[in-house]
Amino acid sequence: MEVKSLKKLGEGLKEPFSPLEVCVLDDLHLLLVRFGGTYRKHRHNRDEFFMVIEGTLEVEMEMKGGTKKVTLREGECYVVPKGVIHRTSSPDDALIALVEGKDISYEFLE
């Protein structure tokens, strides 16, 4: 694999929620995704890692005891555990690196 710049790769991403596969690590995908607006509420069978390259990402999760909201800024990361119902959104067209299993499955709830 050659050296890659996630910021430079992200310049070519214009369509929100259309991931670009950067590389594969064993059974994991490293994806780059442009977030704009709100993604549908969902859950999945694997943990999901988010890292903000540019912008801001909000993750709203349904947890035992209520709703939890996490705001991530550039350089920050977070893991949504498998099975947790969540919705992601970005008010400012964020560029996000995602790491998720190749066999991940999504259950959309809306």
N, C-alpha and C positions, 0 to 999 in steps of 0.2 A: 504494500500500500504506500502511496506517496503522501507527502505532507499536504493537508487540506486546511483551508480556512473556512470555518463555519460561517463567518460573517460574509465572506465573498460568495460562498455557495448560496447564502440566503438572499443575496441581491437578485438572483435569478428567479426567486419564488415570488410570484405575484398573486396567485390564487389561494385564498385562505383554505386551510384544512386539506391541502393536497400535499402529502408528505413526499420528501425526497430521501431515498435510502443513501446514507453516507457510507456505511460499511456494515458487515456482519461480524459479530464476535461470538463464536460458538453458536449457541441457540438464541442469540439476541440480535436485534436490529438496532442500529443507531440511525434515527430518522431526524430530519430537519423539517420543521413545519412552520408556516406563516399562520399566526392566529390573528383573526380580525373579527370582532363581534363575539357571539356566544355559540358554543358547540352544544349539541344535544346532550341531555342527561343520560348517563349510561353507567355500566359497571362491566368488569371483565374478570377473567379467570387467572390473571397474572398481575403482579405488581407493575406499576408504571412509574418511570423516573422522568421528571421534567427539569430542565435547566434553561433558564432565560438567558439568551444571547443578546437580545435587544428588546427594549420595551418592558411591559408589565404583564404578568399573568395572574389572574384570580382563579382559585380553585375552591369551589363550594362543595362540601361533602355532607352527606347525611350520616351522622354518627350516632351511636347509642347516647341518648341524653340530649339530642338536638343537632342543629346544623353547625358545622365548623367552616369558616372561611379563611383561606390562607392567601396572602398577596405576596407574589414573588417579583423581585426587581432584577435588573441585569446582574449576572454573576451568581444568582441564588438558585438553589435547587430544592426539590421536594419529591418524596415518594408517596404515591397514592397506593395503599395496600389493596391487594386483590379482593374483589367482592364489595368494595365500598362504592356506593352510588355517588357519582360526582358529576359536576358540570364545570367546564372551563370557559373562561372568557378573557378578552383583552380589549381594553378601551383604546389602545394606541398601536395596533398593528404590530404585535410582538413576533419575534423570531425565537423559536423554541427548539431545543434539542431534546428528543425523546429516546429513551431506551426501553424497549419492550420485547417480550418473547416472540419468536417467529410464529409460535402456535397460539398467540393471544386471540381470544374471541370476545366480541363486544355484544352486550345485551343493551339495546336502546330502549329507554323507558318513556319516551315521548314521541 
